[in-house]
Amino acid sequence: MSDEMTLLPCPFCGGEADISDEGEGTEPYRFWAYCTNGKCFVEGTPAFETENEAIEAWNTRAERPCECGWRGFVDSWGYEPPNFCPRCGGEVVSR
């Protein structure tokens, strides 16, 4: 992981985040951030050219509105997920 920036915990479960480096064969977009908790439903960031871009995208996920229109759900047991989109990571501002 980059010395310049630090990954924040997952905005959904609070779990540890990590950076995946897909290697030189996937350039220019090879770095992406994700939650290491195998039970968390959040998707990782898109792939970026640099590790710092992936870190910045992960760290600002909850600071921007949802970009894909997800509005959450309530299941039959009354479970309601966090107010953050599991697809784009942005805050769900209305349901």
C-alpha positions in Angstrom: 0.0 0.0 0.0 1.1 3.5 -0.7 3.0 5.4 2.0 1.4 8.7 1.0 -2.2 7.8 1.7 -4.0 5.5 4.2 -7.2 3.5 3.5 -10.1 4.3 5.8 -12.2 1.4 7.2 -15.2 0.2 5.1 -18.0 2.7 5.4 -20.5 -0.2 5.6 -19.2 -2.7 8.1 -16.2 -0.9 9.6 -13.9 -3.7 8.4 -10.4 -3.3 7.1 -9.8 -2.2 3.5 -7.0 -3.3 1.2 -5.7 -2.5 -2.2 -5.5 -5.1 -5.0 -2.8 -4.8 -7.6 -3.7 -6.9 -10.6 -0.2 -6.6 -12.0 1.4 -5.3 -15.1 -0.8 -7.3 -17.5 -3.9 -5.2 -16.7 -2.3 -1.8 -17.1 -3.2 1.0 -17.2 -6.0 0.2 -14.8 -4.7 -2.2 -12.2 -5.3 -0.9 -8.7 -8.6 -1.1 -6.8 -9.7 -0.9 -3.1 -12.0 -3.4 -1.4 -13.3 -4.5 2.0 -11.5 -7.5 3.4 -14.6 -8.7 5.4 -15.9 -11.6 3.4 -19.4 -11.1 4.8 -19.7 -7.4 3.8 -21.9 -6.8 0.7 -20.1 -3.7 -0.5 -18.3 -3.8 -3.9 -14.8 -2.4 -4.3 -13.9 0.6 -6.2 -13.4 0.6 -10.0 -9.8 0.0 -11.2 -7.4 3.0 -11.4 -4.0 3.7 -12.9 -2.4 4.5 -9.5 -2.7 3.1 -6.0 -3.3 6.6 -4.7 -6.3 7.1 -7.0 -7.9 3.9 -5.7 -7.3 5.0 -2.1 -8.8 8.4 -2.8 -11.9 6.8 -4.4 -12.3 4.5 -1.5 -11.9 7.1 1.2 -14.4 9.5 -0.4 -17.1 6.9 -1.1 -19.4 8.1 1.7 -18.8 11.8 1.1 -20.7 11.9 -2.2 -24.3 11.0 -3.2 -25.2 7.7 -4.8 -24.5 7.8 -8.5 -26.6 4.7 -9.6 -30.0 5.3 -8.1 -30.0 2.5 -5.4 -32.6 3.2 -2.8 -32.1 0.4 -0.4 -34.6 -2.2 0.8 -36.3 -3.6 3.9 -36.5 -7.4 3.9 -39.1 -9.6 5.6 -37.2 -9.5 8.9 -37.1 -5.7 8.9 -33.4 -5.5 8.1 -32.5 -2.2 6.5 -29.0 -1.9 5.1 -26.7 1.2 5.8 -27.5 4.4 4.1 -24.7 3.9 1.6 -25.0 2.3 -1.8 -23.3 -1.1 -2.1 -22.7 -0.6 -5.8 -21.1 2.9 -6.0 -20.5 3.5 -2.3 -22.2 6.9 -2.3 -24.6 8.1 0.4 -28.2 7.3 -0.4 -29.9 10.7 0.1 -33.5 9.7 -0.4 -35.5 6.4 -0.3 
